[in-house]
Amino acid sequence: PYYVDLNQNLFLQASLHSSDRNLQLFVDTCVASPDPSNFKTGTYELIRSGCIKDPTYSSYYSPQSTTARFAFNAFSFVSRHPAVYLQCQLVVCSYRDYSSRCYQGCVSRFKRSTAS
C-alpha cells in the first residue's frame, strides 16, 4: 500500500521494458475502485479512452517514449472504504506511427442513430 493524504498529488509512472526502442507507451484508461476485484461498478474514472474525466488528472513529459507519467489528486470513496485501488490500461505502439492509437488522443465513442 501507498499512503497519502486527501488532495495530495499522486505521481505515477509506467515503463515498458523492451530492447526495442521504437515503441511508445500511451495511457488509455485508468479507473479507481474501492474493491480490488471489481472495476465495473461503483468506480471512478480518471481517464477513459484517452479522454480525461478527472479535472485533477495531468500527464507529464517523459524523455523516453517507453515511459508514461501522470498524476492526480488523491481522493477517497464516500462510505467506509479505507483504500482506493487503481487499474490502468496502457497501449503500446510503434514510435512515430501517427496512425496508431497512441497518436489519436481522446477517442469519443458515439452511439449510432436508430433513425432511418
Residue pairs with C-beta under 8 A, 6 or more apart in sequence:
1 83
2 10
4 10
4 74
5 74
6 74
6 75
6 76
7 73
7 74
7 75
8 73
8 74
9 56
9 71
9 72
9 73
9 74
10 71
10 72
10 73
10 74
11 60
11 69
11 70
11 71
12 69
12 70
12 71
12 86
13 62
13 67
13 68
13 69
13 70
14 25
14 27
14 67
14 68
14 88
14 90
15 25
15 64
15 66
15 67
15 68
16 23
16 25
16 66
16 67
16 92
17 66
18 66
21 65
21 66
21 95
22 94
22 95
22 96
23 65
23 66
23 92
23 93
23 94
23 95
24 65
24 66
24 92
24 93
24 94
24 95
24 96
24 97
24 100
24 102
25 65
25 66
25 67
25 68
25 90
25 91
25 92
25 102
26 50
26 68
26 90
26 91
26 92
26 93
26 101
26 102
27 47
27 50
27 59
27 68
27 70
27 88
27 90
28 47
28 49
28 50
28 89
28 90
28 91
28 101
29 45
29 47
29 48
29 49
29 88
29 89
30 45
30 46
30 47
30 57
30 70
30 86
30 87
30 88
30 89
31 39
31 43
31 44
31 45
31 46
31 48
31 86
31 87
31 88
32 43
32 44
32 45
32 46
32 75
32 84
32 85
32 86
32 87
33 39
33 42
33 43
33 44
33 84
33 85
33 87
34 42
34 77
34 79
34 81
34 83
34 84
34 85
35 42
35 85
36 85
39 85
39 87
42 77
44 54
44 75
44 77
45 53
45 54
46 52
46 53
46 54
46 57
46 72
46 86
47 53
47 54
47 57
47 70
49 106
49 107
49 108
49 109
50 104
50 105
50 106
50 107
51 106
51 107
51 108
52 106
54 72
54 73
56 71
56 72
56 73
57 70
57 71
57 72
58 70
58 71
58 72
59 68
59 69
59 70
60 69
60 70
60 71
61 69
62 68
62 69
65 95
68 90
74 84
75 84
76 84
77 84
91 101
91 102
93 100
93 101
93 102
93 103
94 100
97 103
101 107
